[in-house]
Amino acid sequence: MAFQDYIIVIAVISILTFTSDLIIKKSLGITKTEKITDPSAKKVDRWGRFIIVCFTVFMFLFVIGKDLIYLKGFCIGMIVLSLGFQAFLEWKYLNNSKQFIATLLFLIATVAVMATVLFPLVEWLERSGTS
């Protein structure tokens, strides 16, 4: 793939991500994104993210150089893991908030967009032979 193809893919991902997040939050009536302020929750968040990053780096070592299907599964798995963890923290530590529902819906939308738009777009660009 040529450099401009990567730019196109990144632009498509960015636009779809931004608009789906806005639509989900607007439909749930979420106007302001809440932050987790509890010190114990911040500690759990830091440790959880550290473990996810370590797991991601470790698993990437096994995925690199494999077929494209393994990379697709890796990408979807890491997104599910990180957004699922974020939704869990929001559910547990943000009382009376619908933000975790928005995160779960965003997770579903992201996986759906990756499976229906991003992966076919990357495959099409690879087959078209642009280098």
C-alpha positions as CSV (number, residue, x, y, z in Angstrom):
1,M,0.0,0.0,0.0
2,A,1.2,3.5,-0.8
3,F,1.5,6.2,1.8
4,Q,-1.6,8.1,0.6
5,D,-3.6,4.9,0.9
6,Y,-2.7,4.7,4.6
7,I,-3.8,8.3,5.0
8,I,-7.1,7.5,3.4
9,V,-7.7,4.6,5.7
10,I,-6.8,6.6,8.8
11,A,-9.1,9.4,7.7
12,V,-12.0,7.0,7.1
13,I,-11.4,5.5,10.6
14,S,-11.2,8.9,12.2
15,I,-14.4,10.2,10.6
16,L,-16.4,7.1,11.4
17,T,-15.2,6.9,15.0
18,F,-15.9,10.5,15.7
19,T,-19.4,10.5,14.2
20,S,-20.4,7.2,15.7
21,D,-19.3,8.4,19.2
22,L,-21.3,11.7,18.8
23,I,-24.4,9.9,17.6
24,I,-24.3,7.4,20.4
25,K,-23.8,10.0,23.1
26,K,-26.4,12.3,21.7
27,S,-29.0,9.5,21.5
28,L,-28.4,8.5,25.1
29,G,-28.5,12.2,26.2
30,I,-24.9,12.3,27.4
31,T,-23.8,15.9,27.1
32,K,-20.6,15.9,29.2
33,T,-18.2,13.0,29.5
34,E,-17.6,12.2,33.2
35,K,-14.1,11.3,34.5
36,I,-13.4,8.8,37.2
37,T,-12.2,10.7,40.3
38,D,-12.1,8.0,43.0
39,P,-8.4,7.4,43.9
40,S,-8.9,3.7,44.2
41,A,-10.6,3.6,40.8
42,K,-7.7,5.6,39.3
43,K,-5.3,3.0,40.7
44,V,-7.3,0.1,39.2
45,D,-7.5,2.0,35.9
46,R,-3.7,2.5,35.8
47,W,-2.9,-1.1,36.6
48,G,-5.6,-2.4,34.2
49,R,-4.3,-0.3,31.3
50,F,-0.7,-1.3,32.1
51,I,-1.7,-5.0,32.0
52,I,-3.6,-4.5,28.8
53,V,-0.6,-2.7,27.2
54,C,1.8,-5.5,28.3
55,F,-0.6,-8.1,27.0
56,T,-0.9,-6.3,23.7
57,V,2.8,-6.0,23.2
58,F,3.3,-9.7,24.1
59,M,0.5,-10.9,21.8
60,F,1.7,-8.7,19.0
61,L,5.0,-10.6,19.0
62,F,3.0,-13.7,18.0
63,V,0.9,-11.9,15.4
64,I,3.6,-10.1,13.5
65,G,4.5,-11.8,10.3
66,K,1.4,-14.0,10.3
67,D,-1.5,-14.0,7.8
68,L,-3.8,-11.0,7.7
69,I,-6.6,-12.9,9.4
70,Y,-4.5,-13.1,12.6
71,L,-3.9,-9.3,12.6
72,K,-7.7,-8.7,12.1
73,G,-8.5,-10.9,15.1
74,F,-5.7,-9.2,17.1
75,C,-7.1,-5.7,16.4
76,I,-10.6,-6.7,17.2
77,G,-9.5,-8.5,20.4
78,M,-7.5,-5.6,21.7
79,I,-10.3,-3.1,21.0
80,V,-12.8,-5.3,22.8
81,L,-10.4,-5.8,25.7
82,S,-9.6,-2.1,26.2
83,L,-13.1,-0.7,25.6
84,G,-14.6,-3.5,27.7
85,F,-12.3,-2.6,30.6
86,Q,-13.2,1.1,30.2
87,A,-16.9,0.2,30.2
88,F,-16.5,-1.9,33.3
89,L,-14.7,0.9,35.2
90,E,-17.4,3.4,34.1
91,W,-20.2,1.0,35.3
92,K,-18.5,0.3,38.6
93,Y,-17.2,3.8,39.6
94,L,-19.5,6.3,37.9
95,N,-22.8,6.3,39.8
96,N,-26.0,7.1,38.0
97,S,-24.3,7.4,34.7
98,K,-25.2,6.0,31.3
99,Q,-21.7,6.5,30.0
100,F,-20.8,2.8,30.2
101,I,-23.7,2.1,27.9
102,A,-22.3,4.6,25.4
103,T,-18.9,2.9,25.7
104,L,-20.4,-0.6,25.1
105,L,-22.4,0.7,22.1
106,F,-19.3,2.4,20.8
107,L,-17.4,-0.9,21.2
108,I,-20.1,-2.7,19.1
109,A,-20.1,0.1,16.5
110,T,-16.3,0.0,16.3
111,V,-16.1,-3.7,15.8
112,A,-18.9,-3.5,13.2
113,V,-17.2,-0.7,11.3
114,M,-13.9,-2.6,11.3
115,A,-15.5,-5.8,10.1
116,T,-17.6,-4.2,7.4
117,V,-15.6,-1.2,6.2
118,L,-12.0,-1.1,7.4
119,F,-11.0,-4.7,6.7
120,P,-12.5,-4.9,3.3
121,L,-11.0,-1.5,2.4
122,V,-7.5,-2.7,3.4
123,E,-8.0,-5.9,1.5
124,W,-9.1,-4.0,-1.6
125,L,-6.2,-1.6,-1.4
126,E,-3.8,-4.6,-1.0
127,R,-5.3,-6.4,-4.0
128,S,-5.3,-3.2,-6.2
129,G,-1.5,-3.4,-6.1
130,T,-0.8,0.2,-5.3
131,S,2.7,0.5,-4.0
